[in-house]
Amino acid sequence: MAVAAAGPVLTFNPKENEREVFFKRLEQYFIVHGVTEEADKRAHLLYSLSEEAYILLENLCMPQKPEETPYQDIVQLLSNYYGKTAVVWVERQKFYSASKSGNETALEWSVRLKGLARYCNFGQQLESKLTDIFVTQFNPGKVRTELFTLNENTTLNNAVEKAKIIEATLVIRDPVGEVKARS
């Protein structure tokens, strides 16, 4: 039997949440709260569904009821219905056409790039691809000029660290104390 749950309640609303992220978080919730029995997992999952998702699940499970359907079957039904079919070429096009926005920090830019690379299936080339786009699509200016001096075999972490240091040196304060970035 599972321990009483404490902490934030997970909810899956398909309009607001990514299915894959929700199920990863739910598995961590089960670990933290010692939920190991399939019936308990199913109960937690069913409780976590928004009304819309629960009604859909009822339709997907028919003629069974969700509370009679094995946990793994429910996960599979929801995954099949809500799962995104990533088209690698479309995802790569998004990745390759990305550029750093003016108000993004180097760290924010690197994190956004990693998100864009998620479904690109770059395999062993991931680090190289991330670094290439991070450096070459950085806004024109002092930071990018300095990044261009890096060795072509540098890592993404090294490029991000260098960019963060340069960004920090470019921040100035105007006479009224507002922080502004130098161009």
DATADA-V894125 format. One line per field, one symbol per residue. phi: phi as a letter, one per 20 degrees, with the letter a starting at -180 (. if undefined). psi: psi as a letter, one per 30 degrees, with the letter a starting at -180 (. if undefined). burial: b if it has 24 or more other ideal C-beta (glycine too) atoms within 12 Angstrom, else e. A space follows every 10 residues. Layout:
# DATADA-V894125
phi = ???
psi = ???
burial = ???
This chain:
# DATADA-V894125
phi = .ffgfcnfee cddfeccegf fgffffffgf fgemecfgff fffffffeff ggfffffgff egefegfdeg gfffgfffff fefeeeegff ffffffefbf egeeegffff ffffffegde lflfeggffg fgfgffdfgg qgffgfffef ffefefgfff ffffffgffe fcdegenfec efe
psi = klkkklakkk kjjfffkkee eeeeeeeeee eeghjfkeee eeeeeeffkl eeeeeeeeee fkflleffkk eeeeeeeeee efkkjkjeee eeeeeffklk legkleeeee eeeeeffegf hfbffeeeee eeeeefgkkk aeeeeeeffl kfglleeeee eeeeeeeeff klklfggkkl kl.
burial = eeeeeeeeeb bbebeeeebe ebbebbeebb eebebeeeee bbebbbbbbe eebbebbeeb beeeebeebe beebbebbbe ebeeeeeeee eeeebeebeb eeebbbeebb ebbbebbebb ebeeeeeebb bbbbbebbbe eebbeebeeb eeebebebbb ebbbebbeee eeeeeeeeee eee
